[in-house]
């Protein structure tokens, strides 16, 4: 028997910040917001952001804490969490949209 809810456990789209080079905080937030808008247009309800673990940043993680604060106040975000181990663990944020 097929699980009709299987798609709810896996991201329908992902945005990877790796390879984009140095970004300002505003650029990070703009990219995240634009990605959310595109996903909403496609009626996606679960998406992911690959943010890394901040091992290459002199001050530790930058993108992840910034996005966590952003998601807390975003009107289209229902919830978010770190990815499970198989999804990338601490280096991934899974976001549920309205």
N, CA, C and O atoms as CSV, one atom per row, in Angstrom:
chain,resi,resn,atom,element,x,y,z
A,1,UNK,N,N,0.843,-1.182,0.000
A,1,UNK,CA,C,0.000,0.000,0.000
A,1,UNK,C,C,0.887,1.244,0.000
A,1,UNK,O,O,1.809,1.356,0.808
A,2,UNK,N,N,0.609,2.157,-0.890
A,2,UNK,CA,C,1.404,3.381,-1.006
A,2,UNK,C,C,1.041,4.369,0.099
A,2,UNK,O,O,-0.120,4.489,0.489
A,3,UNK,N,N,2.030,5.053,0.580
A,3,UNK,CA,C,1.825,6.074,1.610
A,3,UNK,C,C,1.550,7.411,0.921
A,3,UNK,O,O,2.460,8.021,0.360
A,4,UNK,N,N,0.308,7.860,0.964
A,4,UNK,CA,C,-0.051,9.103,0.279
A,4,UNK,C,C,0.525,10.337,0.961
A,4,UNK,O,O,0.452,11.431,0.402
A,5,UNK,N,N,1.094,10.187,2.151
A,5,UNK,CA,C,1.682,11.315,2.878
A,5,UNK,C,C,3.203,11.349,2.772
A,5,UNK,O,O,3.854,12.193,3.388
A,6,UNK,N,N,3.765,10.431,1.992
A,6,UNK,CA,C,5.220,10.330,1.886
A,6,UNK,C,C,5.852,11.662,1.459
A,6,UNK,O,O,6.907,12.035,1.972
A,7,UNK,N,N,5.220,12.373,0.533
A,7,UNK,CA,C,5.781,13.631,0.039
A,7,UNK,C,C,5.899,14.698,1.130
A,7,UNK,O,O,6.681,15.639,0.993
A,8,UNK,N,N,5.133,14.560,2.205
A,8,UNK,CA,C,5.181,15.554,3.279
A,8,UNK,C,C,6.458,15.437,4.107
A,8,UNK,O,O,6.799,16.358,4.849
A,9,UNK,N,N,7.161,14.322,3.988
A,9,UNK,CA,C,8.374,14.101,4.763
A,9,UNK,C,C,9.643,14.485,4.012
A,9,UNK,O,O,10.724,14.494,4.600
A,10,UNK,N,N,9.533,14.796,2.745
A,10,UNK,CA,C,10.695,15.111,1.933
A,10,UNK,C,C,10.531,16.489,1.306
A,10,UNK,O,O,9.443,16.837,0.847
A,11,UNK,N,N,11.590,17.267,1.284
A,11,UNK,CA,C,11.497,18.585,0.647
A,11,UNK,C,C,11.157,18.455,-0.838
A,11,UNK,O,O,11.642,17.561,-1.532
A,12,UNK,N,N,10.331,19.354,-1.292
A,12,UNK,CA,C,9.937,19.372,-2.692
A,12,UNK,C,C,10.888,20.222,-3.520
A,12,UNK,O,O,10.884,20.148,-4.749
A,13,UNK,N,N,11.700,21.024,-2.852
A,13,UNK,CA,C,12.698,21.859,-3.517
A,13,UNK,C,C,13.757,22.231,-2.490
A,13,UNK,O,O,13.490,22.266,-1.289
A,14,UNK,N,N,14.969,22.511,-2.979
A,14,UNK,CA,C,16.026,22.917,-2.066
A,14,UNK,C,C,16.822,24.070,-2.636
A,14,UNK,O,O,16.984,24.206,-3.848
A,15,UNK,N,N,17.312,24.895,-1.728
A,15,UNK,CA,C,18.176,26.008,-2.105
A,15,UNK,C,C,19.508,25.790,-1.409
A,15,UNK,O,O,19.557,25.620,-0.191
A,16,UNK,N,N,20.589,25.794,-2.179
A,16,UNK,CA,C,21.919,25.536,-1.645
A,16,UNK,C,C,22.736,26.819,-1.663
A,16,UNK,O,O,22.976,27.397,-2.723
A,17,UNK,N,N,23.163,27.261,-0.484
A,17,UNK,CA,C,23.975,28.465,-0.384
A,17,UNK,C,C,25.446,28.213,-0.717
A,17,UNK,O,O,26.210,29.161,-0.899
A,18,UNK,N,N,25.847,26.943,-0.800
A,18,UNK,CA,C,27.240,26.630,-1.132
A,18,UNK,C,C,27.573,27.120,-2.542
A,18,UNK,O,O,26.754,27.020,-3.455
A,19,UNK,N,N,28.750,27.637,-2.699
A,19,UNK,CA,C,29.223,28.044,-4.014
A,19,UNK,C,C,28.755,29.408,-4.471
A,19,UNK,O,O,29.067,29.822,-5.588
A,20,UNK,N,N,28.012,30.120,-3.632
A,20,UNK,CA,C,27.531,31.448,-4.022
A,20,UNK,C,C,28.525,32.547,-3.664
A,20,UNK,O,O,28.324,33.711,-4.011
A,21,UNK,N,N,29.585,32.178,-2.976
A,21,UNK,CA,C,30.582,33.166,-2.568
A,21,UNK,C,C,30.111,33.952,-1.371
A,21,UNK,O,O,29.040,33.689,-0.823
A,22,UNK,N,N,30.910,34.914,-0.967
A,22,UNK,CA,C,30.524,35.736,0.190
A,22,UNK,C,C,29.255,36.537,-0.105
A,22,UNK,O,O,29.136,37.175,-1.152
A,23,UNK,N,N,28.321,36.491,0.826
A,23,UNK,CA,C,27.059,37.219,0.687
A,23,UNK,C,C,26.848,38.114,1.896
A,23,UNK,O,O,27.271,37.783,3.004
A,24,UNK,N,N,26.200,39.235,1.683
A,24,UNK,CA,C,25.822,40.086,2.806
A,24,UNK,C,C,24.592,39.482,3.464
A,24,UNK,O,O,23.925,38.625,2.884
A,25,UNK,N,N,24.296,39.928,4.668
A,25,UNK,CA,C,23.092,39.445,5.341
A,25,UNK,C,C,21.858,39.741,4.506
A,25,UNK,O,O,20.968,38.898,4.394
A,26,UNK,N,N,21.796,40.927,3.920
A,26,UNK,CA,C,20.635,41.294,3.109
A,26,UNK,C,C,20.517,40.403,1.880
A,26,UNK,O,O,19.409,40.029,1.498
A,27,UNK,N,N,21.635,40.059,1.257
A,27,UNK,CA,C,21.592,39.172,0.093
A,27,UNK,C,C,21.089,37.784,0.483
A,27,UNK,O,O,20.321,37.171,-0.258
A,28,UNK,N,N,21.515,37.290,1.634
A,28,UNK,CA,C,21.057,35.990,2.116
A,28,UNK,C,C,19.544,35.998,2.307
A,28,UNK,O,O,18.849,35.086,1.860
A,29,UNK,N,N,19.045,37.032,2.972
A,29,UNK,CA,C,17.605,37.126,3.239
A,29,UNK,C,C,16.805,37.299,1.955
A,29,UNK,O,O,15.722,36.731,1.815
A,30,UNK,N,N,17.330,38.074,1.024
A,30,UNK,CA,C,16.641,38.284,-0.252
A,30,UNK,C,C,16.554,36.981,-1.036
A,30,UNK,O,O,15.496,36.645,-1.568
A,31,UNK,N,N,17.660,36.247,-1.110
A,31,UNK,CA,C,17.651,34.962,-1.813
A,31,UNK,C,C,16.666,33.990,-1.171
A,31,UNK,O,O,15.923,33.302,-1.871
A,32,UNK,N,N,16.660,33.933,0.144
A,32,UNK,CA,C,15.735,33.032,0.852
A,32,UNK,C,C,14.293,33.417,0.582
A,32,UNK,O,O,13.462,32.550,0.312
A,33,UNK,N,N,13.986,34.697,0.650
A,33,UNK,CA,C,12.620,35.163,0.434
A,33,UNK,C,C,12.168,34.903,-1.003
A,33,UNK,O,O,11.030,34.492,-1.229
A,34,UNK,N,N,13.044,35.139,-1.964
A,34,UNK,CA,C,12.702,34.881,-3.368
A,34,UNK,C,C,12.440,33.395,-3.598
A,34,UNK,O,O,11.524,33.028,-4.335
A,35,UNK,N,N,13.252,32.538,-2.961
A,35,UNK,CA,C,13.059,31.093,-3.100
A,35,UNK,C,C,11.715,30.668,-2.500
A,35,UNK,O,O,10.990,29.868,-3.091
A,36,UNK,N,N,11.396,31.205,-1.336
A,36,UNK,CA,C,10.103,30.898,-0.712
A,36,UNK,C,C,8.967,31.321,-1.627
A,36,UNK,O,O,8.015,30.562,-1.811
A,37,UNK,N,N,9.043,32.519,-2.207
A,37,UNK,CA,C,8.001,32.988,-3.121
A,37,UNK,C,C,7.827,32.039,-4.311
A,37,UNK,O,O,6.702,31.711,-4.687
A,38,UNK,N,N,8.946,31.600,-4.900
A,38,UNK,CA,C,8.877,30.686,-6.045
A,38,UNK,C,C,8.249,29.353,-5.651
A,38,UNK,O,O,7.478,28.765,-6.410
A,39,UNK,N,N,8.586,28.895,-4.471
A,39,UNK,CA,C,8.027,27.619,-4.004
A,39,UNK,C,C,6.538,27.730,-3.719
A,39,UNK,O,O,5.782,26.797,-3.987
A,40,UNK,N,N,6.117,28.855,-3.182
A,40,UNK,CA,C,4.691,29.068,-2.932
A,40,UNK,C,C,3.911,29.103,-4.241
A,40,UNK,O,O,2.791,28.596,-4.311
A,41,UNK,N,N,4.499,29.700,-5.284
A,41,UNK,CA,C,3.853,29.741,-6.598
A,41,UNK,C,C,3.618,28.328,-7.134
A,41,UNK,O,O,2.664,28.089,-7.875
A,42,UNK,N,N,4.494,27.393,-6.753
A,42,UNK,CA,C,4.373,26.010,-7.214
A,42,UNK,C,C,3.604,25.134,-6.224
A,42,UNK,O,O,3.509,23.920,-6.403
A,43,UNK,N,N,3.057,25.759,-5.182
A,43,UNK,CA,C,2.288,25.051,-4.150
A,43,UNK,C,C,3.122,24.021,-3.386
A,43,UNK,O,O,2.595,23.000,-2.944
A,44,UNK,N,N,4.402,24.282,-3.232
A,44,UNK,CA,C,5.249,23.411,-2.414
A,44,UNK,C,C,4.984,23.716,-0.951
A,44,UNK,O,O,4.774,24.870,-0.577
A,45,UNK,N,N,4.995,22.690,-0.137
A,45,UNK,CA,C,4.745,22.893,1.286
A,45,UNK,C,C,5.946,22.560,2.163
A,45,UNK,O,O,6.001,22.978,3.320
A,46,UNK,N,N,6.915,21.809,1.624
A,46,UNK,CA,C,8.126,21.467,2.379
A,46,UNK,C,C,9.337,21.743,1.497
A,46,UNK,O,O,9.469,21.181,0.409
A,47,UNK,N,N,10.212,22.608,1.976
A,47,UNK,CA,C,11.411,22.960,1.222
A,47,UNK,C,C,12.618,22.903,2.153
A,47,UNK,O,O,12.473,22.820,3.373
A,48,UNK,N,N,13.803,22.949,1.565
A,48,UNK,CA,C,14.998,22.932,2.408
A,48,UNK,C,C,15.999,23.980,1.951
A,48,UNK,O,O,16.064,24.355,0.780
A,49,UNK,N,N,16.768,24.431,2.918
A,49,UNK,CA,C,17.870,25.351,2.669
A,49,UNK,C,C,19.143,24.666,3.130
A,49,UNK,O,O,19.273,24.310,4.301
A,50,UNK,N,N,20.078,24.483,2.217
A,50,UNK,CA,C,21.371,23.913,2.575
A,50,UNK,C,C,22.259,25.085,2.975
A,50,UNK,O,O,22.654,25.905,2.146
A,51,UNK,N,N,22.559,25.139,4.263
A,51,UNK,CA,C,23.275,26.293,4.815
A,51,UNK,C,C,24.688,25.951,5.264
A,51,UNK,O,O,25.476,26.854,5.542
A,52,UNK,N,N,25.020,24.691,5.340
A,52,UNK,CA,C,26.327,24.286,5.832
A,52,UNK,C,C,26.396,24.403,7.342
A,52,UNK,O,O,25.434,24.808,7.996
A,53,UNK,N,N,27.536,24.046,7.878
A,53,UNK,CA,C,27.710,24.070,9.324
A,53,UNK,C,C,28.565,25.239,9.792
A,53,UNK,O,O,28.817,25.378,10.989
A,54,UNK,N,N,29.009,26.072,8.878
A,54,UNK,CA,C,29.790,27.248,9.250
A,54,UNK,C,C,31.236,26.954,9.567
A,54,UNK,O,O,31.907,27.763,10.209
A,55,UNK,N,N,31.727,25.816,9.132
A,55,UNK,CA,C,33.106,25.432,9.437
A,55,UNK,C,C,34.138,26.284,8.698
A,55,UNK,O,O,35.299,26.344,9.104
A,56,UNK,N,N,33.725,26.935,7.628
A,56,UNK,CA,C,34.663,27.739,6.849
A,56,UNK,C,C,34.557,29.226,7.162
A,56,UNK,O,O,35.196,30.049,6.507
A,57,UNK,N,N,33.771,29.561,8.139
A,57,UNK,CA,C,33.601,30.952,8.548
A,57,UNK,C,C,34.396,31.200,9.831
A,57,UNK,O,O,34.298,30.436,10.791
A,58,UNK,N,N,35.169,32.260,9.833
A,58,UNK,CA,C,36.015,32.575,10.992
A,58,UNK,C,C,35.193,32.798,12.260
A,58,UNK,O,O,35.672,32.535,13.363
A,59,UNK,N,N,33.971,33.275,12.110
A,59,UNK,CA,C,33.123,33.574,13.265
A,59,UNK,C,C,32.066,32.501,13.516
A,59,UNK,O,O,31.146,32.714,14.305
A,60,UNK,N,N,32.189,31.359,12.857
A,60,UNK,CA,C,31.200,30.308,13.022
A,60,UNK,C,C,30.031,30.490,12.067
A,60,UNK,O,O,30.102,31.305,11.147
A,61,UNK,N,N,28.963,29.740,12.275
A,61,UNK,CA,C,27.810,29.802,11.371
A,61,UNK,C,C,27.241,31.210,11.250
A,61,UNK,O,O,27.069,31.911,12.247
A,62,UNK,N,N,26.955,31.607,10.036
A,62,UNK,CA,C,26.371,32.924,9.762
A,62,UNK,C,C,24.978,32.774,9.169
A,62,UNK,O,O,24.022,33.393,9.637
A,63,UNK,N,N,24.873,31.951,8.140
A,63,UNK,CA,C,23.619,31.835,7.393
A,63,UNK,C,C,22.523,31.207,8.241
A,63,UNK,O,O,21.402,31.714,8.282
A,64,UNK,N,N,22.834,30.117,8.910
A,64,UNK,CA,C,21.812,29.393,9.669
A,64,UNK,C,C,21.149,30.258,10.742
A,64,UNK,O,O,19.920,30.331,10.773
A,65,UNK,N,N,21.916,30.923,11.631
A,65,UNK,CA,C,21.242,31.747,12.644
A,65,UNK,C,C,20.444,32.901,12.037
A,65,UNK,O,O,19.397,33.286,12.558
A,66,UNK,N,N,20.946,33.442,10.941
A,66,UNK,CA,C,20.238,34.530,10.267
A,66,UNK,C,C,18.896,34.038,9.727
A,66,UNK,O,O,17.874,34.706,9.886
A,67,UNK,N,N,18.906,32.868,9.090
A,67,UNK,CA,C,17.659,32.325,8.543
A,67,UNK,C,C,16.687,31.900,9.637
A,67,UNK,O,O,15.475,32.054,9.485
A,68,UNK,N,N,17.206,31.371,10.730
A,68,UNK,CA,C,16.319,30.986,11.831
A,68,UNK,C,C,15.534,32.202,12.320
A,68,UNK,O,O,14.319,32.119,12.503
A,69,UNK,N,N,16.209,33.317,12.531
A,69,UNK,CA,C,15.512,34.543,12.946
A,69,UNK,C,C,14.520,35.005,11.883
A,69,UNK,O,O,13.423,35.462,12.204
A,70,UNK,N,N,14.910,34.883,10.619
A,70,UNK,CA,C,14.059,35.288,9.500
A,70,UNK,C,C,12.792,34.434,9.447
A,70,UNK,O,O,11.692,34.961,9.275
A,71,UNK,N,N,12.946,33.122,9.595
A,71,UNK,CA,C,11.794,32.218,9.520
A,71,UNK,C,C,10.820,32.428,10.678
A,71,UNK,O,O,9.614,32.249,10.510
A,72,UNK,N,N,11.323,32.801,11.831
A,72,UNK,CA,C,10.454,33.010,13.000
A,72,UNK,C,C,9.389,34.068,12.737
A,72,UNK,O,O,8.298,34.010,13.305
A,73,UNK,N,N,9.701,35.030,11.880
A,73,UNK,CA,C,8.786,36.142,11.622
A,73,UNK,C,C,8.221,36.145,10.203
A,73,UNK,O,O,7.499,37.068,9.825
A,74,UNK,N,N,8.543,35.131,9.427
A,74,UNK,CA,C,8.070,35.114,8.037
A,74,UNK,C,C,6.606,34.674,8.004
A,74,UNK,O,O,6.260,33.632,8.561
A,75,UNK,N,N,5.745,35.460,7.356
A,75,UNK,CA,C,4.311,35.154,7.373
A,75,UNK,C,C,3.926,33.861,6.656
A,75,UNK,O,O,2.842,33.332,6.903
A,76,UNK,N,N,4.774,33.342,5.782
A,76,UNK,CA,C,4.442,32.132,5.031
A,76,UNK,C,C,5.071,30.866,5.620
A,76,UNK,O,O,4.813,29.765,5.132
A,77,UNK,N,N,5.891,31.013,6.662
A,77,UNK,CA,C,6.557,29.866,7.268
A,77,UNK,C,C,5.741,29.356,8.449
A,77,UNK,O,O,5.467,30.094,9.395
A,78,UNK,N,N,5.360,28.098,8.380
A,78,UNK,CA,C,4.595,27.460,9.453
A,78,UNK,C,C,5.540,26.954,10.534
A,78,UNK,O,O,5.311,27.166,11.724
A,79,UNK,N,N,6.608,26.282,10.104
A,79,UNK,CA,C,7.586,25.742,11.042
A,79,UNK,C,C,8.886,25.476,10.305
A,79,UNK,O,O,8.940,25.489,9.075
A,80,UNK,N,N,9.935,25.236,11.084
A,80,UNK,CA,C,11.226,24.876,10.502
A,80,UNK,C,C,11.999,24.069,11.528
A,80,UNK,O,O,11.753,24.159,12.730
A,81,UNK,N,N,12.937,23.279,11.030
A,81,UNK,CA,C,13.775,22.457,11.901
A,81,UNK,C,C,15.051,22.097,11.160
A,81,UNK,O,O,15.158,22.276,9.946
A,82,UNK,N,N,16.012,21.589,11.913
A,82,UNK,CA,C,17.212,21.063,11.277
A,82,UNK,C,C,16.832,19.795,10.528
A,82,UNK,O,O,15.887,19.095,10.891
A,83,UNK,N,N,17.583,19.521,9.486
A,83,UNK,CA,C,17.343,18.302,8.739
A,83,UNK,C,C,17.728,17.075,9.547
A,83,UNK,O,O,18.573,17.144,10.440
A,84,UNK,N,N,17.110,15.975,9.232
A,84,UNK,CA,C,17.508,14.697,9.818
A,84,UNK,C,C,18.865,14.328,9.238
A,84,UNK,O,O,19.297,14.900,8.237
A,85,UNK,N,N,19.528,13.380,9.863
A,85,UNK,CA,C,20.868,12.994,9.436
A,85,UNK,C,C,20.925,12.717,7.934
A,85,UNK,O,O,21.832,13.191,7.249
A,86,UNK,N,N,19.966,11.957,7.423
A,86,UNK,CA,C,19.942,11.586,6.004
A,86,UNK,C,C,19.679,12.787,5.091
A,86,UNK,O,O,19.941,12.716,3.890
A,87,UNK,N,N,19.167,13.885,5.646
A,87,UNK,CA,C,18.877,15.085,4.866
A,87,UNK,C,C,20.023,16.094,4.923
A,87,UNK,O,O,19.992,17.100,4.213
A,88,UNK,N,N,21.021,15.842,5.748
A,88,UNK,CA,C,22.136,16.774,5.878
A,88,UNK,C,C,22.334,17.284,7.287
A,88,UNK,O,O,23.248,18.067,7.545
A,89,UNK,N,N,21.482,16.846,8.202
A,89,UNK,CA,C,21.637,17.184,9.615
A,89,UNK,C,C,21.681,18.672,9.900
A,89,UNK,O,O,20.848,19.433,9.408
A,90,UNK,N,N,22.653,19.083,10.693
A,90,UNK,CA,C,22.758,20.468,11.155
A,90,UNK,C,C,23.000,21.467,10.024
A,90,UNK,O,O,22.777,22.664,10.200
A,91,UNK,N,N,23.446,20.995,8.890
A,91,UNK,CA,C,23.742,21.892,7.786
A,91,UNK,C,C,22.557,22.170,6.886
A,91,UNK,O,O,22.698,22.798,5.837
A,92,UNK,N,N,21.378,21.700,7.298
A,92,UNK,CA,C,20.174,21.877,6.484
A,92,UNK,C,C,19.021,22.348,7.362
A,92,UNK,O,O,18.855,21.884,8.490
A,93,UNK,N,N,18.241,23.261,6.840
A,93,UNK,CA,C,17.016,23.690,7.500
A,93,UNK,C,C,15.824,23.255,6.634
A,93,UNK,O,O,15.742,23.583,5.451
A,94,UNK,N,N,14.913,22.513,7.255
A,94,UNK,CA,C,13.695,22.085,6.584
A,94,UNK,C,C,12.591,23.056,6.981
A,94,UNK,O,O,12.370,23.309,8.166
A,95,UNK,N,N,11.907,23.592,5.991
A,95,UNK,CA,C,10.901,24.632,6.225
A,95,UNK,C,C,9.560,24.173,5.698
A,95,UNK,O,O,9.455,23.701,4.566
A,96,UNK,N,N,8.531,24.313,6.524
A,96,UNK,CA,C,7.148,24.012,6.112
A,96,UNK,C,C,6.447,25.339,5.850
A,96,UNK,O,O,6.462,26.253,6.675
A,97,UNK,N,N,5.839,25.412,4.687
A,97,UNK,CA,C,5.149,26.630,4.247
A,97,UNK,C,C,3.646,26.483,4.364
A,97,UNK,O,O,3.122,25.370,4.410
A,98,UNK,N,N,2.957,27.608,4.410
A,98,UNK,CA,C,1.490,27.609,4.464
A,98,UNK,C,C,0.916,27.054,3.181
A,98,UNK,O,O,-0.304,26.973,3.035
